[in-house]
Amino acid sequence: MKNGFMENGFLAEQLVKEFIPGSTLAVIYETYSSAWELPLVIVKELVESGWVVPITNYMRPLGHLIRDLNNVGLDAEKSLEHDQLFIIDVFGSRYGLKEDRKNVFYLDSVDPETLNPKIFRIIYEKILPKAKAHGKKVLRLIYPLHGVVQIAGEEATIKMLGHHLTQHATLPVESSMIISLNKDTVSKNFTSWVVELSDYVLLSKVFIERNMIEEHLYFLKAPLREFRPGEYLLIKTGRIGKERFGMRRIGGFSP
């Protein structure tokens, strides 16, 4: 992966396609950011590139998540039917909002102590066999991490995240993981732990002034010798897929 690969626009699929296998990307944003859609754009691109994508949904009713995926250009219903997209609906399990859809899975109860084992049982028994049978790579999206905090608290969530990373390192398929986090909903200490545990880090900041709203995306971390952090202007275009956001480099470390 080249440090400047984003300079010519947001090539969403490259963010994961060129990852070191087993790596984790953290997309960290704030309250008024549009960057919460970036993980969904990546999901869209990779599903259409032949990846298998399980989303663990913590914060939205299922219909809202499917709508958001459709808005970035993914036919979510078709992807569920074709064993490309899988949703582990923790939110629906917690609040009794269950729908009978193929490849949407629910938990019998939402308990912080048993949450990880139940989720990984679904991944190992229901999802991985379909990926392995066709030799497909797996991208897992935790959507969002602050939804886990709402259920388990910060300290327990950090322990659960460490367990997630350990489990993913031993998956019998090539896999990557994305963490979505609104940093305004958690402590600075929690955000620091997420950055520490992640291999790649994107941070969004919104600047609101009179007659202007501007969003910057900072590419802050990657496990590459030649990597240098960079700052990009993030422009939401209203289009779909990898063209949903335009990007232009505006800053970074000098040579």
N, C-alpha and C positions, 0 to 999 in steps of 0.2 A: 504494500500500500504506500503510495507516495504522499508526502505531506501536503501537496497542493492539489490533491485529487478533487477537492470540492470547489476549486476556483472557477470552474466553468459551469457551475450550476449544481443543484443538489442531486447527485447521483446516489439515490438512496440505497440501491442494491449493493453498491460497492462498499458501503459501510460495514456490511456483514460478509459479503462474498470474499473480501480480502482480509477478513479477520484471521488471526491465528486461531486454529481450532480450539474450542473450549473456552474462548474468551467471553467477557461480559462487557456490554456497553451500557453506561448509565446516561440517560437523557434527563437532565435536571433543569427545571424551569420554575417560573414564578407565577403569581396569581393571574396576571393579565396576558400571559404569553400565549402564542399560538403554537409553540413548539410541542405541546402535548400531542399534536397530530403526527409528529415525525416518526414515532414508533409504528403508527398505523400505516404510514406511507411505506416504511420498510417492509412491513408485513405484506402489503399489497404486492410490492415488487417481487418479493421472494416466493410467495405462493405462486405467482405467475411464472416464476423461473424454475418451479418444480420442487421447492422445499416443502416440508411438512411443518406447520406452525401451530403449536398449542398455545393458547392465551389463557392465563389464569386471571379471571375477571373478579376484581374486589370492590369496585366502586360504582358500577352502573347497571341498571336493569339490562337484561339481555337485548331487548329490542333497541335500546339506545346504542349499545356497542355495535350491533349489526348496522344500524343507521350510520354511525360514524365511519365504519369500515366501507360502507357503500359510498359515502361522501368523498372518500379519497380515491375511489375508483375500483374497489374490489367488490365483485359479486359474492358477498359473504354466504348467502344461502347456497349458491352453486358450489362454492369451495367446501362448505360443510358436507354437502352431499357426495362430493368426489374425493373425500378423505384427504383433503389438502389442508383444511383448517379445522381445528379442534378448540372447543371452549370448555374450560373447567370453571363453572359458574359458582364461585364462592359467594358472591353477592346474592344471587338467587337462592342459594342454599340457606343462607343466613336469614333471609326475610320471607322465605316460603313462596318465592316467585319462580315457579318451575314451568318450563315449556317442554313439550314432547318434540324434540328436534334431533335428527341424526347428529352424532358427534358432539353433542352438548351434554356434559356430565355434571352431576350434582353430588354433594356430600350428604351423608345422613345427618350430620351435625357439624357445626363450626366451632371447634374447640382448639385454642392455641396449642395445647399439648399434643394433639393428634393431627393437626392440620397438614404438616409436612408429609407424614407417612401416608395419609389418605390421598394426597395429591400425587405423590410419586407412585403409588399403587396404580392409579389411573394411567399415568404416563407409561409405566412399564407394561401394564397388562392390555391397555386399550389402544395406545397411540404408537409406541415404538415398534410393535410387530408390523404395523402397516408401513412404517418408514423403512424398516429393515427389508421387508419383502420386495421393495422396489428400489433399494439402494439409495434412498433419499436422505439429504441432510435435514437437520432439525434446528429450527429457531424457536426458542421459548421466550414469550413475553410475559413478564410480571406486570400487570396493569391495574392500578399503579401500586408502587411500593407503600405509599402512605395509606393505602387501603388496608394493608397488612398491619400497619401501626395502629390503625383505628380498632382493629380486632385484638391485637396482642400486646400493644405497647412497644416502645422503642427498643428497650433492651432485649426483649424476646425476639423482636423482628430481626435485629442484627445477628442473633444466634441462628435464627431460621435461615437468614441469607447465607451465612457461612455454611450451613448444612446443604443448602441448594447448590452452592458452588462445588462442594465436595461431591455431591451426587452427580452433577453434570460432568465432572471430570472423569467419571467412571461409566458414562453411558456407552453402550456398544455401537453407537453411530456418531458421525461427526456432527457436533452441535455447537450452537452459540446461544447467548442469552441477552435479552434487553431488559433493563430496569427503567421504569418511568417514575419520576419523583417530582412532586411539587414541593420545593424546599420551604415555602412559606407555611406549610402545615406541620413541619417537624422542627426539632431543635438544630442548631448549628452543629452540635456534637454528632447528631445522627447523620446529617449530611456529610460530615467529615469521614465517618465510618464507611458510608456508601462509596465515596470517592476512593478511599483506601482499598476497598475490596474489589473495585472495578478495574478492568484493564484499559478501557477507553472511556473518556468522559467528555460529554457535550454539555455546556451550560448556556442557558438563554437568559438574557436580561432585556427588559422593556423600558424604553425611555419615552415618557409622555410629556410633551410640552405643548404650548399653545399652537394650534394648527398643525401639529405633527405627532405621529405615533411611529416610533422606530424600534425595531427589535434587532438585537445583536446576538450572534451565536458564537460561542468561544469553544474551539476544539482544544482542550486542555491537557489531555493525557492519552498516550498510546505506547504500547510496549515495543517501541522501535528505536533503534540506535540513532537514526537520522531525524527522528521526529522533533519538530519545533511547534509550540503552541501557535494558534492563529485566531484572528478575529474576523468574523464575517457579518455582513449585513444580510439579514434573513427577510425575504420579501414573499409574502403570501400572494399567490397569483390568482387563486380561484379555480385553477385547472385541477386535473387529477393526476395521480401517480407521481412519478419522480419530477414532474413539472409543476407540482402543487406549490413548491417553494423555489424561488430563485435565490441564488447566493452570490455575493461578491466580496472578495477578500478586502478588508479595510485596515488590517493591522496585524502585528505579530512581532516577534523578536527580530531584531536586526541581525544580519550575518556577522 
